[in-house]
Amino acid sequence: MTHELEVLLELNKHDAAIRDQALKIEGLRRRRASLVEAIAREHAEFSAKKRAFEELQRHSREKSREVDDLDAQIRADTEKLRTGLLSYKEMDALRVRVEHSRARIDQLEDEALALITQVEEQAPLLRAAEQDFLKWKAKIDQDIAQIDAEIARYTQEVERLRHARVARASAVDPKLLQRYEELRRRYEDPLVPVEHGVCTGCKLRVSEITVERVRHEIVTCENCSRLLYVK
């Protein structure tokens, strides 16, 4: 194996390590994004439950106020009937209204009681749902923090490898390095071995001349243009 091939193989190995770290970072970022989306989704679901409960509370309060207002009206009308300071026609109309209001208030009280019961039943369920969500979210937040730490560690390693790559690349012949860099933009494996007369990059057979030359020098595959060597 020539010195030229040795330094190029080292550079290729170095680039593979950088690529491996970058893939790990990409995978971690995808995982992080999925966790953030999960939090947003669960938060939206819990928020919808909370809004529904708050709307139920509001409806219950309004219904209770409606009962109180109607009860106050009945009391006021009854007092007017008791004092008798009204005309017969007014008294008759007021009696009809009181009777109608008494019938109506029974229905309203049933509705108000049903709403109060719903609020009392759903309140502990909502508190439990909130506790479950917060407990789950705390665990997911820990997972995200761990992922962030791993991303930072891998990013630091990538920076170290890229810094070290400068020295390795400078040891390669400039023309060969240029060719290698061009191929690296096209392939993840710009430098591959020939095995049994086949380029292990494109999996196609190369010519016998290429097989013979690659024993002594770095050559390119006639099919995919990758740089070839023999182990």
Secondary structure in CASP SS format (residue, H / E / C, confidence):
PFRMAT SS
TARGET T0000
AUTHOR 0000-0000-0000
METHOD secondary structure of the structure
MODEL  1
M C 1.00
T C 1.00
H H 1.00
E H 1.00
L H 1.00
E H 1.00
V H 1.00
L H 1.00
L H 1.00
E H 1.00
L H 1.00
N H 1.00
K H 1.00
H H 1.00
D H 1.00
A H 1.00
A H 1.00
I H 1.00
R H 1.00
D H 1.00
Q H 1.00
A H 1.00
L H 1.00
K H 1.00
I H 1.00
E H 1.00
G H 1.00
L H 1.00
R H 1.00
R H 1.00
R H 1.00
R H 1.00
A H 1.00
S H 1.00
L H 1.00
V H 1.00
E H 1.00
A H 1.00
I H 1.00
A H 1.00
R H 1.00
E H 1.00
H H 1.00
A H 1.00
E H 1.00
F H 1.00
S H 1.00
A H 1.00
K H 1.00
K H 1.00
R H 1.00
A H 1.00
F H 1.00
E H 1.00
E H 1.00
L H 1.00
Q H 1.00
R H 1.00
H H 1.00
S H 1.00
R H 1.00
E H 1.00
K H 1.00
S H 1.00
R H 1.00
E H 1.00
V H 1.00
D H 1.00
D H 1.00
L H 1.00
D H 1.00
A H 1.00
Q H 1.00
I H 1.00
R H 1.00
A H 1.00
D H 1.00
T H 1.00
E H 1.00
K H 1.00
L H 1.00
R H 1.00
T H 1.00
G C 1.00
L C 1.00
L C 1.00
S C 1.00
Y H 1.00
K H 1.00
E H 1.00
M H 1.00
D H 1.00
A H 1.00
L H 1.00
R H 1.00
V H 1.00
R H 1.00
V H 1.00
E H 1.00
H H 1.00
S H 1.00
R H 1.00
A H 1.00
R H 1.00
I H 1.00
D H 1.00
Q H 1.00
L H 1.00
E H 1.00
D H 1.00
E H 1.00
A H 1.00
L H 1.00
A H 1.00
L H 1.00
I H 1.00
T H 1.00
Q H 1.00
V H 1.00
E H 1.00
E H 1.00
Q H 1.00
A H 1.00
P H 1.00
L H 1.00
L H 1.00
R H 1.00
A H 1.00
A H 1.00
E H 1.00
Q H 1.00
D H 1.00
F H 1.00
L H 1.00
K H 1.00
W H 1.00
K H 1.00
A H 1.00
K H 1.00
I H 1.00
D H 1.00
Q H 1.00
D H 1.00
I H 1.00
A H 1.00
Q H 1.00
I H 1.00
D H 1.00
A H 1.00
E H 1.00
I H 1.00
A H 1.00
R H 1.00
Y H 1.00
T H 1.00
Q H 1.00
E H 1.00
V H 1.00
E H 1.00
R H 1.00
L H 1.00
R H 1.00
H H 1.00
A H 1.00
R H 1.00
V H 1.00
A H 1.00
R H 1.00
A H 1.00
S H 1.00
A C 1.00
V C 1.00
D C 1.00
P H 1.00
K H 1.00
L H 1.00
L H 1.00
Q H 1.00
R H 1.00
Y H 1.00
E H 1.00
E H 1.00
L H 1.00
R H 1.00
R C 1.00
R C 1.00
Y C 1.00
E C 1.00
D C 1.00
P C 1.00
L E 1.00
V E 1.00
P E 1.00
V E 1.00
E E 1.00
H C 1.00
G C 1.00
V E 1.00
C E 1.00
T C 1.00
G C 1.00
C C 1.00
K C 1.00
L C 1.00
R E 1.00
V C 1.00
S C 1.00
E H 1.00
I H 1.00
T H 1.00
V H 1.00
E H 1.00
R H 1.00
V C 1.00
R C 1.00
H C 1.00
E C 1.00
I C 1.00
V E 1.00
T E 1.00
C C 1.00
E C 1.00
N C 1.00
C C 1.00
S C 1.00
R C 1.00
L E 1.00
L E 1.00
Y E 1.00
V C 1.00
K C 1.00
END
